[in-house]
Amino acid sequence: MNKLFFVLIATITLAVQQSGAQMYVKTIQANDTVRAKAPIPVKFEGKVQECYEYKDAAGQHLLLATATEEGKNFFCTAYTKINGAYAQDWQIKDFAESEIGMADDYTKFVDIDKDGVYETIIVYSYWIEKPKEKFVGTNWKLMLHYKNKKYAIRAYEPDSDSDEPELTIDKSFDELPKAVKAYVTRYWDKLAKDQSFHMMLNAK
């Protein structure tokens, strides 16, 4: 009885270790100034911002961010490989009057809730002008994709001390599990500290 129990535990442990070992993230293109390390296996328009291949319990995936029309149209698309071809899972789209760009080194693939499936975090920004107030600044967006839903933190960082910073968090953000919410909050605070934002969330 005891021997069977220990064999069962060892089998489960090995299975978990093997499952974890199968997870990986491979960089195809890290930013828009460095050429891709391998061909990008899907059709797309515009200039590649970032591209990653990754694998988890849900399969093999591709995350591709592109910008078109001088960077004013931004797309971040996730695909899953099915029968040898990549099919689109979800897409984030944005538009601005000025160029939109990824924040280098802030794209994140992490299994926060330890279910064998990666959560994805992307960060991008663009310059904006307030014609009436005659102020300019930068809009920053952090987008989390968790269990087929998108969650956003948005901030306006002014270039002038006379202007006010703004911070907007999706109401659905409060529906996230505590561990996921805490992780993303800490990640935002790291970004805010790195970029000298006014809008910290003061994660603990």
C-alpha positions in Angstrom: 0.0 0.0 0.0 2.7 2.5 1.0 4.9 1.4 -1.8 2.1 1.9 -4.3 1.5 5.4 -2.8 5.1 6.4 -3.2 5.2 5.1 -6.8 2.1 7.1 -7.6 3.5 10.3 -6.0 6.8 9.8 -8.0 4.9 9.3 -11.2 2.9 12.5 -10.7 6.0 14.5 -9.7 7.8 13.3 -12.9 4.8 14.2 -15.0 4.7 17.7 -13.6 8.5 18.1 -14.1 8.2 16.9 -17.7 5.3 19.2 -18.3 7.2 22.1 -17.0 10.3 21.2 -19.0 8.2 21.4 -22.2 7.4 25.0 -21.6 9.6 27.5 -23.5 9.8 30.9 -25.0 11.9 31.5 -28.1 12.7 35.0 -29.4 12.3 35.3 -33.2 12.6 39.1 -33.2 13.2 41.2 -30.0 12.5 44.7 -31.4 11.9 46.6 -34.6 15.6 47.4 -35.2 17.1 43.9 -35.2 16.4 41.4 -38.0 14.3 38.2 -37.3 16.3 35.2 -36.3 14.0 32.9 -38.3 11.2 33.3 -40.9 7.9 34.5 -39.4 5.4 31.7 -40.3 2.2 33.9 -40.7 1.1 36.6 -43.1 1.1 40.1 -41.7 1.2 43.8 -42.8 3.5 46.5 -41.7 6.8 46.4 -39.7 7.5 43.7 -37.1 7.8 45.2 -33.6 8.4 41.9 -31.7 7.8 38.2 -32.4 8.1 35.1 -30.1 7.4 31.4 -30.3 6.3 29.8 -27.1 5.0 26.5 -25.9 2.8 25.5 -22.9 0.1 23.0 -21.9 -2.2 24.6 -24.5 0.1 24.0 -27.4 2.7 25.8 -29.5 2.0 29.5 -30.0 3.3 32.6 -31.8 3.0 36.2 -30.5 3.5 38.8 -33.2 3.3 42.6 -32.8 3.3 44.8 -35.9 2.8 48.5 -36.8 1.5 49.8 -40.1 1.1 53.3 -41.7 4.2 54.8 -40.2 3.4 53.0 -36.9 0.0 54.5 -36.4 -1.9 51.2 -36.5 -0.7 48.7 -34.0 -1.6 45.0 -33.8 -0.5 42.3 -31.3 -1.7 38.9 -32.4 -1.5 35.5 -30.7 -1.7 32.3 -32.7 -1.8 28.6 -31.9 -0.4 25.9 -34.1 -3.1 23.5 -35.3 -2.4 20.7 -37.8 0.9 22.3 -38.8 -0.5 25.9 -39.4 -0.9 28.8 -37.0 -4.5 29.9 -36.3 -5.3 33.3 -34.7 -6.4 33.1 -31.0 -6.8 36.7 -30.1 -5.7 40.2 -31.1 -5.0 43.6 -29.6 -5.5 46.6 -31.9 -4.8 50.2 -31.3 -4.5 53.5 -33.3 -2.9 56.8 -32.7 -2.0 60.0 -34.6 1.6 59.3 -33.9 3.9 56.3 -34.1 3.1 53.4 -31.7 6.0 51.4 -30.4 6.6 48.4 -28.1 8.5 49.1 -24.9 11.6 47.0 -25.4 12.3 44.3 -22.8 8.9 44.5 -21.1 7.1 41.8 -23.0 6.5 39.0 -20.5 5.5 35.3 -20.7 4.9 33.9 -17.2 2.8 31.2 -15.7 1.6 33.1 -12.7 -1.1 30.7 -11.5 1.1 27.6 -12.2 -1.5 25.9 -14.4 1.0 25.2 -17.2 -0.3 28.0 -19.5 1.6 31.2 -20.0 0.0 34.6 -19.2 1.2 37.3 -21.6 2.0 40.9 -20.8 2.9 43.5 -23.4 3.7 47.2 -23.0 3.5 49.9 -25.6 3.4 53.7 -25.9 2.8 56.6 -28.2 3.1 60.4 -28.0 -0.1 62.4 -28.0 -1.1 66.1 -28.1 -3.9 67.9 -26.3 -4.8 70.7 -28.7 -7.2 72.6 -26.3 -4.8 72.5 -23.4 -1.7 72.8 -25.6 0.0 70.0 -23.6 1.8 67.0 -24.9 2.7 63.7 -23.3 3.0 60.0 -23.7 0.2 57.3 -23.4 1.5 54.1 -21.9 -0.5 50.8 -22.0 0.1 47.5 -20.2 -2.1 44.7 -21.6 -2.4 41.4 -19.8 -4.0 38.4 -21.5 -5.2 35.9 -19.0 -7.5 32.9 -19.6 -8.9 34.3 -22.9 -9.6 37.8 -21.5 -7.6 41.1 -21.9 -7.0 43.4 -19.0 -5.5 46.9 -19.3 -3.7 49.5 -17.3 -3.4 52.9 -19.1 -1.5 56.0 -18.1 -0.9 59.4 -19.5 2.5 60.8 -18.6 2.7 64.6 -19.3 5.9 66.3 -20.6 5.0 69.4 -18.6 4.8 69.9 -14.8 1.8 72.1 -15.5 -0.2 69.1 -16.9 -1.7 66.3 -14.8 -0.8 62.6 -15.1 -3.7 60.2 -15.6 -4.1 56.5 -14.7 -6.9 54.2 -15.8 -7.4 50.6 -14.8 -10.0 48.3 -16.3 -12.8 47.5 -13.8 -12.4 43.9 -14.7 -8.8 44.0 -13.2 -10.4 43.5 -9.8 -11.9 40.2 -11.0 -8.4 38.7 -11.4 -7.1 36.1 -8.9 -5.2 37.9 -6.1 -1.8 36.3 -7.2 -2.3 37.5 -10.8 -3.4 40.9 -9.8 -0.5 41.3 -7.4 2.0 40.2 -10.0 0.8 42.6 -12.7 0.6 45.4 -10.1 4.2 44.9 -9.2 5.1 44.7 -12.9 3.5 48.0 -13.5 5.3 49.6 -10.6 8.6 48.3 -12.1 7.7 49.9 -15.4 6.7 53.1 -13.7 9.9 53.3 -11.7 12.1 52.5 -14.7 10.3 55.2 -16.8 10.0 57.7 -13.9 6.2 57.8 -14.0 4.1 59.7 -11.5 1.6 56.9 -11.4 2.8 54.1 -9.1 0.2 51.6 -7.8 2.4 51.1 -4.7 2.4 47.3 -4.9 3.3 45.4 -1.7 
